[in-house]
């Protein structure tokens, strides 16, 4: 494995990488800086291959930053009989929670409410599904000390964990556990930065305009200058844009919408819960509490070929659908005025011979595809956030075969930047909120607060996010503007009112950062 280098990415490291790549051939060029492309870059770099990763916008600015933020084994796939995806998801969840990113992923309890209106067959099916789900967890090797076993809850216990479920029709609940990533965009950044630490050249704001099996033509969107990149292999990991480079690829963009509600409106729940979509077996709406004081309610599965992959609009009927489903079990029900934000992402699903079914894109399998045709770029597409590592491994296996190399993947137990076990994280001299967000780097962020008064203060009353976190985002995480800071480094833009309150301070921190040339990292 390559020797680790500093993992900070910023404008200075970007400039050096552009200069280096102008006259060099790399082993692997990767198109797309979402979770799949980031995973490909990390897998290739960890095998000792030279890598260039090109992203047309900011890392994680497409689908990968707007998911349900779950690292899950795929209970819904079990319900639909898609055992291969459920098993792959369970195995990948193990690696992520145990070795790769234990600092970013925490166990989240899910309650399936049992109400007087539920049919006995439904209740029995849910119980059997949860037991089978836990059997997959055990078979994958994930210990119950990391992800607890399921249990039956009394009505009182359900009400304590999810107060909004305390309705007259509630009898009891079934509790099972899954993984929740504290922030999907932060997971993407951790993978990108880990790849950079192993020698990958990671470039944001560089848009590929055409690709072949051994070359990439691109443009630096900051300057308008063109870049011709030579590579021994090219991997198309552009997500919903993958078909732009391979018109024969049959992709179905599926819009997944989430609503954002203040946690206090739902009684500050400590567990998530699911609500079955009437008339659609195995399909659920999730109510997902976040550590930031909000709750996400989602999601939809609707084909959308017209939406912008970076900013899919949230139609009114998506909001009405989600509220209509969850209000069946809430007391009092939510109103549109309770929705303080909404976001959507486009999943790049691969159509099979059996899609679409009666549920539209929700019937399309989440299996990924690696298309390896001689003389063409390798394409990897489909899948889901939980299985990004396996997708990347398969894509790099194909590239390594083209290069005539027999180098196995090394990412199953490769920790991301900031990763450590729970004992080491608990011993860090930093606030718990920062440790949950940055892992071992929490101490670096905490030190920045001492550089200036603006860095120590919260961005506005009601948030714990400080200016130090914004400065770290600029120096170490590749942020270059206010949108980067509010949209993907802090997620404040998911509640527009909060973003408006933080915008002025974010601009101040950007100006402050401009006065200090960025370095590569501590000790660089």
N, C-alpha and C positions, 0 to 999 in steps of 0.2 A: 504494500500500500504506500501511496505517496506520503511524504513528510508534510505534516500540517503547517500551513502558513497562516498569517493573520486572517481572520474571517470578516473583518469590517469591509463593507462595500460602500462607495461614495463616488463623488464626481472625479476625485483624483485617481482612484483605482480604475474607473471606467476609461479615463483618458489613457492610462498606461496600457490597458488591454487593447484599446483601439490601435494604438501605436504598434503594439506587438503583432497583432493579427494582420496588419497591412502587408507584412512580408513573410508570413508563415503559413504553412499548411498544418491543419490539425487532424487528429484521428477521427474525431466526431464533432460535427456541427449540429446543434439542436435548435429547432425553430419552435418558439413558444415558451414563455416564462410563467406558466401556471404550474400547478402541482405536478402534472405529468412531465412537462419539460424539465422542471427543476429536479425531479426524481431521476430522469434520464441522465442529466448532467452529473448528478452526484454518483450514480451507479458507475458511469463511465470513468469519472475521475478517480473513484476509489479503486478501480482496476488498473490504474496507472496510465490510462489513455489521456492524450491531450484533448481538451474540450473547449468549444466556444458555444455559449448559450445566447441566443438573440431573442429579445422580447420587444415588441413594437411599442409598448406602453410601459406601465409600471408592473413590477412583479406581483402576481396575484390579482391583477386588475380586472380579469374576466371572471369566468365561472368559479374558479377556485376560491375567490374571496367572498362568495355569496351563497354558500351552501348552508345546510342545517347545522353545521359545525359538530357533526357526530362522527365518531370513529366506532362504527357499529358492525356487529356480526351478521346483520341481515335477517331479522325476524320476519320481515315481510316477504323475503325471498323463500323462506321456509314455507310460509303460508301458500305461496304460489307453486311450490314444488321445485324451485330452482336451487337444488342442493349444491351444485358446483360453485355458484356464486356465494351462497351462504357459507360454505366451508372455506373458500378462499378468503372471504371477509373475516371469518373468525380467526384464521391463522395470522392474517396480516394485523388484525387488532392486537393479537398477542405480542408480536414484535414491537409494534408502536408503543403499547402501554408498558411493556416490560423493559425494553432496551433502547429503542430509538428516540422516543420523546416522552419519557415519563414526567418531565417537568411541564409539558404543555397539555397533557391529557389526563383527565380525572374521571373517576367513576361517577355516573349520574343515574340515580334511581328513576325508573319509569313505573307509573301506576296504571294498570288497566282497571278502570272502575267496574264494579259489578252492581248493576242497578236493577230495580224491580221490573223494569221494562225489558230487560235482556232475556233472550231465550236461553233455556238450559243448554241447548246444543252449542250456542255461541260461547257461553261461559266455559263449558267443558273443552271446546276447541282451543280457546285462549290458554287454558291451563296446560293442556297437552303441548301446545306450541312453545310455551315458556319453558317447560321441562326439557323438551328436545333442544331448545336454544341453549340451555345451561349444559346439556350433554355435549354440545359442540364446543362450548367454552372449555370444559374439562378435557375433551379430546385434543383440543388445540395446544394444551399445556399451560394455559393462562390460569394462575392460581387464584383461589377465592380470596386470598389476602389482598389481591389487586382489584378483582371484580367479584363482589360478593354473590352468594347464591340467592335465588329467588325465595320469596316467602309470601304467605297469605297475611293480609292486614285486616284488622278490625275497622269498622266505620270510623271509630275515634282516631285510629292511627292515620287513616287516609286523610281525615280532616286536618290533622296536625301537620302533615307533610304537604298537602295541597288544599288549603282552606277553601278555595273557590269550588271544590268538588263536594262540599258539604251540603248536598241537596236532599230534599225529602225522600227521593227515590234511591239514595245510595245505601247499599247493604254492606259492602266490604270492598276490598281491592286486592289485586294481585301485583306484587312488586317484583320487578326484575331490574337488572343493572346492565348498563352499556357504557361506552366511552364517549366523553365529550371533550373536544379540543377547545381550549380556552379562546382560540381565535384561529380561523382557517387561514387568513392572510398571514398571520404570524408563523404558522406552520410552513407555508410556502417560503417565506423569507428565511426561516431556519434551514430549510433544505438548500436553498440557493447559496446561503452564506457558508454552509458546511462544504458544499461543492467548491466554492471559491477558496476555502481553506486547504483544499486538496489540489489546487492548481487550476481549476476551471476558470476560464475568462467569461464572466457574466456581464452581459451588456443590455441595459434597458434603453428604451427610446431608439432602437435600431430595428427598422422594419424590413423584413425579407420581402423582396418584390418578385423574385423567381428563384427556383431551386432545381438542381439536378441531383443525380446520385453522388456527385463529387464536387459540387460547387453551390455557392449561395451568392446571389446579387441582392444587396440591401442598401438602404438609405438611412443615414443618421438624421432622424427627424428634428433634432435640435439645430443642426447646421445646414441640412440639405445636401451634404456631401455623400457621395456614393462609396460603397464598400464592396469589393469583390473578395469573397472568402473561398479559399481552396480547402477541401476536406477529403479524407479518404472514405468517409461515409457521412451521409446526411440523414437525420431523423426528423420527420415532420410530427411534432407534438403540439400543433397549434389549436387543439380543441375544436370549438365550433367553427373555426376558420380553416381547419385541416383540408376541407374540400376545395379551398381556393388554390391549393397546390396539387390537388389530385381530384379533378372533376369526376372521375369514375367512382369516387367514394360516395356511398349512399348514407348520408347523415340525416338524422332527424333532430333538430334543435327542440328540446323540451324545456318549457319555462317552469321554473320552480319558484313560486312566490312565498314570501314570509311577511307577516305583519309584526310590528313592534309595539308592545304595550308595556307601560310601567309596571314593575313587579308589585308595587303597593296596591294596584288596582285588583290584583288577584290574590291579595293576602300574603305577599312575599313567600311564594312556594319554595319548598326545599327539594322537591322532586318534580320531574316531568310527568306528564300523563298523556295518554293516547285517547283519541275518540274515533271510533269506526265510522267510515263514510257510508251512509245508508245505501244499500243496494250494490255495494262494491266489495266483494269478499277479499280480505287481505289488504285492504287499503285503509290507511289511517291519516288523521291530522294529528300533529304533535304540538304540545304546549311545552316549550323548552325554556326553563329559567336560566338566565345568564348571570355570571358573577358581577356584571356591571349594573345591576339594578333594573334590568328590563327582562321581558319575556318575549321569545319569538314564537309565533304561531304559524305553522306551515305543514305541509307544503302542497303546491299544485303540481300537476303533471299534464301540461298542455302544450301541444305542438305549436311552435311559433317560428316561422321562417322569416318574419319581417323585422324582428327586434334587433336592436344594436347589442352585440355581444358584451360590450362593456357596460352599457346602461339600459338593460331591458326595462321598458315601461311596465308599471303595475296596473293592469286594467281594473276598472271598478268591479267587474264581475268576479275577479279573483278575491277581492276583499269581501264581497258579499258571500261567496262560497265558503271561505274559511270561517267567517263569523257565524254563518248559518250552521256549520257542522259543530263548532266548539260550544255554541250556546245551547246545544241540546243537553249538556251536562253541567253548565255553570249556573250559579245562583249568587248574585244577580247576573243576568246576561250582559255581555259586552255590547257597547254601542259604537258606532263609527267614530264618535268623538274620543273614545278611549284609545284609538289607534294613533300613536304619535310618530309612526314611521312605517315604511314598507320597503322591501328590497326583493329583487329577483335575480336569478342566474339562469343561464341557458346550458343545459346538459347536452353534450355532443353524443347522442345515442346512435348506435349502429343498427340500422333496420335489418331484421332477419326475415326469413321466408314466412314467419308466422305472425308478424306484426302488420298492422295494428289490430288489437282486439277490442272488446267493448269498452275498455277503459283508456283507449287512446295510447299515448306514449307510456303510461304506467305499465302497459303490457310488454314493452320492449325490454329485453334482458339487459342487465347492467354488466354483462360480460364485455371484456375489452377485446380489441382486434389489433393484431400486429400484421400489417400488410408488407410482405417482403417479396417484391418482384424484381428479378435481376435487371439492372440498368435503370432502375427508378429509385427515388429516395425511399427509405423505410418509413412507414406511417404507423403510429400508435395512437389509438383513439378509443373512446367509450370508457367503460369502467366507472369508478367512483372514487371519492376522496380516500376512503379507507384502503383501497387496493392500489394506490399509486405506486408503491414500491415494487409490487409484483409486475405491474405494467412496465415500469422502467427496466426491470431485470430482463423481461422478455424482449424488449426492444434492443437493449444493449447486447443481449445474446446474439441477436440477428446481425448487429453491426460487427461484433467480434468475429463471427463466422465469415463475414465478408473480408475482414482484415486478415483472416487466416490465423487467428489467435485463439487459444484455449485457456481463457482466464475466467474463472467462476465469479459470480456476483459476491460481493462482500458486505452488502448493506443490511442483512437481517439483524445484525447486532452492532451496527455502526451508529453510535449516538450522535444526535444533532448538536450543534452549538448550544450551550446552556444546559445540556442534559446532565442529570445526576440522580442517584437514588434518593429515596425520601429522607433517609437519615442525614445525608450530606446537605440536602436542600434545607432541612430544618435547622441546621447549624449555621447557616449563612447570616451574616450581620447586615440584614436589610429587611425592610418591611415585608410582611407576608404577601401583600398584594403585588409587590414587585417580583418576589420570588416566583409566584404563580404565573407571572407573565414573561419573565426573562430567565428563569432558572438561575444558574450560577453567575450570569451576567448582571443580576440584580445589584450586586455590590458596585459594579461600574456605574450603573445608572444612578445609584444612590449617591456616589461621590460627586457626580455632576451637579447635584443640588447645591453644593457648597460653593460653586463658582460665581453665582450671581443670585440676587434676591428673586428675580423673575423665574429662575429655574427651580427654586424651592417651593414656590406657591402653586396651589391648584389653579388650573386654567380658568375656572369660574366656581362660584359657590354651588355646591351640590355634586361636584366630581372630585375623585381622588387623583386624577391624572394631573401631573405637574409639567412644568416647562422642561425639566431635566429629561423626561421621556421623549419630548419632541426633539431636543438637541441630540439625544442618542440616536433617534431615528434618522437624523440628517447625517451624523458622523459615521454611523455604523450600519445603517439599514437601507441606504440608497434613496432616501426621501429627498425630493428636490423642490417641492412647492407645497402650498397650503392644502391642496386637495390630497396629496399623498399623506400628509400628516393626519388630516381629519377623516379621510375615507378609509385608509388601509392600515395606518400605524396605530390609531387609537379607536377607530370605528365610531367616532362621535357623529359622523354624518348619517349613520343609520337612524338617528333622531335629529331631524333638521334643526329644531329649536336649539339643541345643545351645540350643534356645529356653528350656528350663528353666534352663540355666546362665546365660543372659543376662537373664532376666526381672527380677531384682532391680536390676541396673544400669540397665536401661531405665526402670524406675520412678523411680530417682534422677534420671536425666536429665530426665524429664518434670517432676518437681518443680522442678528447677533452671530449666527453661525457663519455668515459670509465674511465676517471680520477675522475668523480664525481658519486658516487653511486646514482641510481634513487630513488626518494621518491614516495609516492602514489599520491601526489598532493599538492596544496597550503594548508599549515597549517597541513599537515600530520605528 
